[in-house]
Amino acid sequence: MTGMSSAPAGTATDFYARFREQLAKAVVGQEDAIRLCAVALVAQGHVLLEGVPGTGKTLLAKAIARSLALDYGRVQFTPDLMPADILGTSVYDLTTRTFALRQGPIFTNVLLADEINRAPAKVQSALLEAMEERGVTLEGQQLPLPAPFFVLATQNPVEYEGTYPLPEAQQDRFLFKVRLDYPSPNDEMEVLRRWESGIELKDPVKAGVEPVLGAAEVERCREHVAGVVLDEKIRKYVVDLAIATRNAPEVALGASTRAEVLLMLAARVLAAFDGSEFVTPDHVKALLAPAFRHRLLLRPEAEVAGQTPDSVLESVASRVVPPR
């Protein structure tokens, strides 16, 4: 998207148009990923990004933080990482002869948890607890995290050696699981053109991304989203979809109640981005796969038969009749 937004200032539509306009300066293509990250940010959720190296996961996180004029932090997850390396610890000050709390990198607005599945379970749990509680307990003190607080965690889908895969219960903490695939050939040509012209896409600042939004704009957008109407029929549609995943013969563990709540909240944000005054079944269906795919545990025989969470969800969506 180019040019200024034509939507009224202060609306969710205007927020998303300006957000998308800035990210497009650094991130070529990946429209779905940009939209889902914007929805998660406003819905106060977090995103698990899955993609092979070189598809722009780090760049996407940097560009989001830059466009929103927010603090950005990155933690490279490794097998020897400890919870204190993320949350912080108590350090002895020789001058005052007292212990002082040193906050870890989690005390930021946008946190990139790079290769989260390379850290042991204790570290993963510490991060995910902070994501859920939006606070950290250090030396008996409960410290709130900055607002907004948005986590983008990445994992590589092809390398499993030396990894600790996230259990289903921990994946359930993420609003969306977003797959970053290779760009289209046209988008890849555009990437090469930009690099050849001297635009350093790995640096959002040099790519021209400007801090046009901020924490205040995020909060105003959330206030606008709160006015979007969610009909009782849409609420029942969300519940019917979740129940259908639990009853699907291919599924051993279906979508949780938390998944229903998050899908409902996200659909309201998407409706606001579209300029709609109410949520439609199409808004729910558009977010069904990214909101539910990481919450389904397939039966072994279904996996052997080539089924995937996305194929099961496509079948579920075709069976559950949406409200008129």
Secondary structure, DSSP 8 states (H G I E B T S, - for coil): --S---S-TTSHHHHHHHHHHHHTTT--S-HHHHHHHHHHHHTT--EEEE--TTSSHHHHHHHHHHHTT--EEEEE--TT--HHHHHEEEEEETTTTEEEEEE-TTSSSEEEEETGGGS-HHHHHHHHHHHHHSEEEETTEEEE--SS-EEEEEE-SS--TT-----HHHHTT-SEEEE-----HHHHHHHHHHHHTT--TT-TTTTT------HHHHHHHHHHHTTSB--HHHHHHHHHHHHHHHH-TTEEE---HHHHHHHHHHHHHHHHHTT-SB--HHHHHHHHHHHHGGG-EE-HHHHHTT--HHHHHHHHHHHS----
